[in-house]
Amino acid sequence: MVEIPERLTSLFSGTVEAENDRFVIEVPKDEIEFDAVEAGQTYRIGVLPHHGEGSSDTESSPETTELAAIDREPGPPSPPVDEGEVRTVTIESIGDQGDGIAKVERGYVVIVPETKPGEEPTVEIERVTQNVAFAAVVEAE
């Protein structure tokens, strides 16, 4: 069984592509949109082999290439908000669940229920994850 550290900020499947004299891993668009990664930045990447259906973590298929983990940066930056913090945000859009979405420093996403684009409520940050925070309105504009 593979152990995954608690500091993991992103997990996705991708294909390693040969490009001239280097190899490239394509990052899904959602990872950029939700600020899990940022173009032009350096990250620590762990690479696990892909196994077909019914295989275990100890088996390896001939087409699987295992790459060593690349260790370039000590870790991702911490979120720019803290639980309990009160701040005024600008609601930029509406998410799939109908909640307002604001972006703060470094494009970090704050989800605020019962708000609409253009509103600037004062919110209290209730829960913080590496990629997104959840807040409640404490004072409408």
C-alpha positions in Angstrom: 0.0 0.0 0.0 1.3 3.5 -0.9 1.4 6.1 1.9 0.3 9.6 0.9 1.6 12.4 3.1 -0.9 14.9 4.7 0.7 17.8 2.9 -0.4 16.5 -0.5 -2.1 19.4 -2.3 -2.9 17.7 -5.6 -3.4 14.2 -7.0 -4.2 13.5 -10.6 -3.4 11.0 -13.3 -1.4 12.0 -16.3 0.8 10.6 -19.1 4.5 11.2 -19.4 5.2 12.5 -22.9 8.6 12.6 -24.6 9.3 16.1 -26.0 12.7 16.5 -27.7 15.3 15.8 -25.0 13.0 16.0 -22.0 9.8 14.5 -20.6 6.6 16.4 -19.8 3.6 15.6 -17.5 0.4 17.3 -18.5 -1.4 19.0 -15.6 -5.2 19.0 -15.8 -6.8 22.5 -16.3 -8.8 22.1 -13.0 -5.5 22.0 -11.1 -4.7 25.5 -12.4 -8.2 26.8 -12.0 -8.4 25.8 -8.4 -4.9 27.0 -7.7 -3.5 23.6 -6.8 -0.6 24.5 -9.0 0.5 27.7 -10.8 2.2 27.9 -14.2 5.9 28.8 -14.0 6.3 27.6 -10.4 8.4 24.6 -9.2 6.8 21.7 -7.3 7.7 18.5 -5.6 6.2 15.7 -7.6 5.8 12.0 -6.7 5.2 9.6 -9.5 3.4 6.3 -9.0 3.1 3.7 -11.7 -0.4 3.2 -13.2 -1.8 -0.3 -12.9 -4.6 -1.8 -14.9 -7.7 -3.2 -13.4 -7.1 -6.1 -11.0 -3.5 -5.4 -10.4 -1.9 -4.6 -7.1 0.6 -1.9 -6.1 3.4 -4.5 -6.2 2.8 -5.6 -9.7 4.3 -3.8 -12.7 3.2 -4.0 -16.4 5.8 -3.8 -19.2 4.5 -0.5 -20.4 4.7 1.1 -17.0 7.7 3.4 -16.5 8.6 4.4 -13.0 10.1 7.8 -12.5 12.0 8.9 -9.4 10.3 11.6 -7.3 11.6 15.1 -8.2 12.4 17.2 -5.1 12.8 20.8 -6.0 11.0 23.0 -3.5 10.3 22.4 0.2 6.6 22.5 -0.2 3.6 24.5 -1.4 2.9 27.9 0.0 0.5 28.0 2.9 -3.0 29.4 2.3 -3.3 33.2 2.5 -6.2 33.1 4.9 -6.7 31.6 8.4 -9.7 30.1 10.1 -11.5 32.8 12.1 -10.1 35.6 10.0 -12.6 38.4 9.0 -12.1 40.2 5.8 -14.0 41.9 2.9 -14.0 40.0 -0.4 -15.4 40.6 -3.9 -17.6 37.9 -5.3 -16.4 37.3 -8.8 -18.5 34.3 -10.0 -20.9 31.6 -9.0 -19.7 28.0 -8.5 -21.4 24.8 -9.6 -23.3 24.5 -6.3 -24.6 28.1 -6.5 -22.2 29.6 -4.0 -20.3 32.8 -4.5 -16.6 32.6 -5.4 -14.1 35.2 -4.4 -10.4 35.1 -5.1 -7.8 36.6 -2.7 -4.0 36.7 -2.7 -2.3 34.4 -5.3 -5.8 33.6 -6.8 -6.7 31.5 -3.7 -10.4 30.7 -3.8 -12.9 31.6 -1.0 -16.4 30.1 -1.3 -19.2 32.2 0.2 -22.7 30.8 0.2 -25.7 33.0 -0.6 -23.8 35.7 -2.4 -23.8 37.0 -6.0 -21.2 38.4 -8.4 -20.3 42.0 -7.7 -21.2 41.8 -4.0 -18.5 42.8 -1.5 -19.5 41.1 1.8 -17.4 41.0 5.0 -16.9 37.3 5.7 -15.5 35.1 8.4 -13.3 32.2 7.2 -14.7 29.1 8.7 -12.6 26.3 7.1 -9.3 26.4 5.2 -7.8 23.8 3.0 -4.7 24.0 0.8 -6.7 25.0 -2.3 -9.9 26.6 -1.1 -11.5 28.2 2.0 -15.1 28.3 3.1 -16.6 31.5 4.6 -19.8 32.8 6.0 -21.1 36.4 5.5 -20.9 38.4 8.8 -21.9 41.7 7.2 -23.4 42.3 3.7 -22.3 45.3 1.7 
